[in-house]
Amino acid sequence: EKGGYEHFMLKEIYEQPHAIKDTFRGRLRADQGLIRMAGIDQNLERFLNANRIIIVACGTSWHAGLVAEYIFEDLARIPVEVEYASEFRYRNPVISDKDVLIAISQSGETADTLAAIKLAKERGAFVFGVCNVVGSSIARETHAGAYTHAGPEIGVASTKAFTTQITVLTLMALKLAKASGTLSESRLHEMLSELEGIPAKVEKALESNALIEIISDVYKDSTNCLYLGRGYNFPVALEGALKLKEISYIHAEGYPAAEMKHGPIALIDEQMPVIVIATRRGHYEKVVSNIQEIKSRKGKIIAIVTEGDEQVRDLADHVIEVPESSESLSPLLTTIPLQLLSYHIAVMRGCNVDQPRNLAKSVTVE
Ligand code: M6R
């Protein structure tokens, strides 16, 4: 059932090119500039007239929500707030029938997310679900929705659910951008065909596996680890850190790279591995100067870079390449090496990768 892989997590990491294609299937017609999503079509006015979109989720799904904030604001120009479902539900939120709430959940059973949905519905908001499990509680409780179609995710650490959530949310943002005219036809066509090419690029990113295994061996005994990214890749840094801590039990923190100098820089010494996402498009020069700051404090730098990069290669201790892409689609690629890194480190530390201690696949109690 693990299809020849040692763990479900690794199988699911490798399934991502296919899973992302399955998310597109029947929805994306790049040649015609079309995206078909019935749940959006039938409720287009609710989205276009919304004061704002509020995204609620937990854990990795919350990270997908943070990526979506960048995508929706950047492409569709709709204001977005992203909230932990557990905080949203207990703080008497200001929400009305002019708001749209998007709930993101792989399992569709997360108690806090479900409770946030019920609260938003009581206050008249339109609620849209992005779930993986068909017929789940959240899928049934929402007014409309879009499934990720990632297939069953067995590993407790979420991998393909994350990338397919981002894929669905990108399709939604592009569809809304097309309907509201916030993106030119030509840019829309470009984005759609780039999106169609993402599975092949994910495949390419997976080719770094052997290199990542070597790097993992160097850092497997670390006790702390810092992940940095900016813009669209800030949430990816958070996700990379969550993945490492939940399966390898190494303490890890994700930060927006520029926040480093407001505190975390004090932690950096020759023992501290710092994983920096430094892809070419999106604040590249600024990230390079963050890397210089880490280097001058003797931190160990593992950089995720765009294919062919030379500048960071000269500074970093290790570089892992991902294919070139626009900034808005880069999280689908930069996430891959971070998943593999946490996987290999956890295996090398003898951890139970698929079922880490103290964790359940879906958190159905608050
Ligand atoms: O099923 P959900 O997407 O609602 O689950 C949310 C979180 O419990 C989940 O993403 C959790 O953080 C994962 N273990 C992360 O890998």
Residues whose N, C-alpha, C, O or C-beta is under 5 A from the ligand:
A	BS01	M6R	C58 G59 T60 S61 I104 S105 Q106 S107 G108 T110 V156 A157 S158 K361 S362 V363
